[in-house]
Amino acid sequence: MEIKSSYRFIPVEKNQSYFSPAWKSVVSQDIPLKGFVSGEIVYTLRANTAVFIKGEDGKFCNIHGEYFIPGTSIKGCIRSVLEIMSFGHLDETRVKDNRERFAFRDIQDQRGYMQKMSVVYCGWLNDNGEITSWGIPAHISYESIINQIPRCDFRRFRSLDAAQKYGLIGNRYLKGRFSDPKRPYGSKPFDKRLFCQFSETGKAGTVVFSGAMQNKKSDFVLLDNDERKEVLAVSQAVLKDFKVLYPNYIRIPYDVQKGGRAVFFTLDGKNNVATIGLSYLHKYFAKNTVSNAIPSGMKGQEPDLADVMFGSVKHNLKGRVQFGTAKQVSAELLLSENDSILSVLGSPRASYYPTYLQDKATWDTSGGIISGIKRYPVKPQYDLGVLELHGSDRLHYNEKFGAPAGRLYETEVEGRKLIPRDVENNEINFDTTTKMTPLKEGATFKGHIRFHNLKPEELGALLSSLTFHGNEKMCKHSIGQAKSHGYGSVSVSVDELRVFGKKEEMREYMDSFEKMMNQFLQSSGNRTPWINTIQIKELFALAKGFSDESLIDVFTPMLLEEFGKAKGNYMRGKADFSPFSSLIQDSPTKPAVPKQDVPKQVEAIVTFFSGQLKKAKLVEGKNTASQILDMNGKKDKFKGNGSEKILVEITKKGLKFIKAL
């Protein structure tokens, strides 16, 4: 089983180092240098899928209806490839939030998290940063607790956090007398929990509430006794982490008699407080950050080739490569003029360690190494479905975007809608949505790149980054938004290379760059030719992408409820997160469908009908996904709205319209 994800990684190795040019201290924008070259590159950019570069009001960047791609967008696209091809560093300017600390609570991590939580204590935290330990708490069932709280039902109670539970009884502690703790009848052998019940003849005690958790059916009891209680000092670091992770801890009642607020905690090997929380299985900050997991040889104290060529604020370097605006040659909107697509384009979070760390490490594992440099593979563009807004959804949409002037669509995969809805009320959270009006596949732009004072090897690096080292016919760049949904695949071809007073043979410059990289690798102890390194092979594989629609589901973002299940399978060895190239290599070839088994004319339903793009799906058959609908020259005789039954002919390219039914 493979973990589904819209991205993969260019791998990094534990002992990998980065390339920093020896000439970094002599580069100049102003003074011509001996042996360096200046000139211009004229290129054509063509969209292989729909593409979207955001301008104003969710529109594609344009001036008076003429579309363009800002030079900064193209620069970022090309620079990201250059950083990989030239074995660049991974410092804080490249890796977002690389010092962010991740809150960690993972009950599926049996060897790490659950081992730390094997013994959890409960006690009273005072305002001086001290915990009076009450030892290991006993359990008490929700049924027993609810019987003591008027007008409270089980379903509501189990959904509340600790502070909300205390609020039900007037922001105080539920106290009483309790039976001796014991294992309930019928407990499973591995379940060592001891349970109390309310009892008029039992010991005095206090119920301690904790947070909500799926399938949870009990909270805790601290029984009073005459034993002397141990007072534990809490370090400032542990106390600060607790207050950051649980900012609402102040809402937990302060018991004057006990001298503090009820908390759960663990101890380290020296009997010092290690973690504090408001739940038995509480969260704490993992020991590692992204920065810790970057190989030491990849952390950039010196500028790399991309810094030296394109500029770096950190290293006070001015760029010697300037990207102009790419102007429209020909372009059409994917949809009708006033129609738009609503989508969720949130960035993946590095906290999800099954994909972001190698070798089944977690963020709390010593010595974990990051998976590498994230990239989206080139893939088929997702289908579109009509998005109907009703009630509060329409109101919230209008508040954010204004009343829609045309029809709205959303992306979907095999009928599964990718905009998440609230489980209870089926409403859309518009805070996370983006409105798009992409250009259709085939949109073409022309642009210029001017370079000044580059070494021949640097010009070779620039040309290699533009053309994937001369493989521009097979490899595509990814640009703009919605790359995770199959948008933004573009081809870049060099139309003209002008080098002032020098040779203008592209291959010679790219060969000089390749030779330089081979020398760097050999000096680093790596005898693998640069072109055959795993980094370059994986980059090219991702840039070639795939067209096999059977793979789309593997490269589709998971739904919220799928993350936990995938993580559990991963930790148990039942799921993998494999390199992109291995998945493509292992992909089976679909057998050809015998011609005699395919009826010439069949019924279909129109699923999309807007502008230049029309789609339909077969009513019956093995392939019921939406396909391109060729109107067969009859579009003026049929006006669809996205739900009509029609008769079609199956062709190699999709479906051909015959007549309406």
Secondary structure as UniProt FT lines:
FT   STRAND          8..11
FT   TURN            14..15
FT   TURN            22..26
FT   TURN            34..35
FT   STRAND          37..47
FT   HELIX           56..58
FT   STRAND          59..60
FT   STRAND          62..63
FT   TURN            64..65
FT   STRAND          66..69
FT   HELIX           71..85
FT   TURN            86..87
FT   TURN            92..94
FT   TURN            96..99
FT   STRAND          103..104
FT   TURN            107..108
FT   TURN            110..112
FT   HELIX           113..116
FT   TURN            117..118
FT   STRAND          121..125
FT   TURN            127..128
FT   STRAND          130..133
FT   STRAND          138..141
FT   HELIX           142..146
FT   TURN            147..148
FT   TURN            150..151
FT   HELIX           154..158
FT   HELIX           162..168
FT   TURN            169..170
FT   STRAND          174..178
FT   TURN            185..186
FT   TURN            189..190
FT   STRAND          195..196
FT   TURN            200..201
FT   STRAND          203..208
FT   TURN            214..215
FT   STRAND          218..223
FT   STRAND          231..233
FT   HELIX           236..245
FT   HELIX           247..251
FT   TURN            256..259
FT   STRAND          260..267
FT   TURN            269..270
FT   STRAND          273..277
FT   STRAND          284..285
FT   HELIX           290..293
FT   HELIX           296..298
FT   HELIX           305..310
FT   TURN            313..316
FT   STRAND          321..323
FT   STRAND          326..330
FT   TURN            337..338
FT   STRAND          340..344
FT   TURN            350..351
FT   HELIX           353..356
FT   TURN            359..360
FT   TURN            363..364
FT   TURN            366..367
FT   STRAND          372..375
FT   STRAND          383..386
FT   HELIX           391..401
FT   STRAND          408..413
FT   TURN            414..415
FT   STRAND          416..417
FT   TURN            423..425
FT   HELIX           430..432
FT   STRAND          433..437
FT   TURN            441..442
FT   STRAND          444..454
FT   HELIX           456..467
FT   TURN            468..470
FT   TURN            472..474
FT   STRAND          477..478
FT   HELIX           483..485
FT   STRAND          489..499
FT   TURN            500..501
FT   HELIX           506..523
FT   TURN            524..525
FT   HELIX           530..532
FT   HELIX           534..544
FT   HELIX           549..551
FT   TURN            552..555
FT   HELIX           560..571
FT   TURN            572..573
FT   HELIX           580..586
FT   HELIX           595..597
FT   STRAND          601..610
FT   TURN            611..612
FT   STRAND          613..618
FT   STRAND          627..630
FT   TURN            632..633
FT   HELIX           635..637
FT   STRAND          645..651
FT   TURN            652..653
FT   STRAND          654..660
//
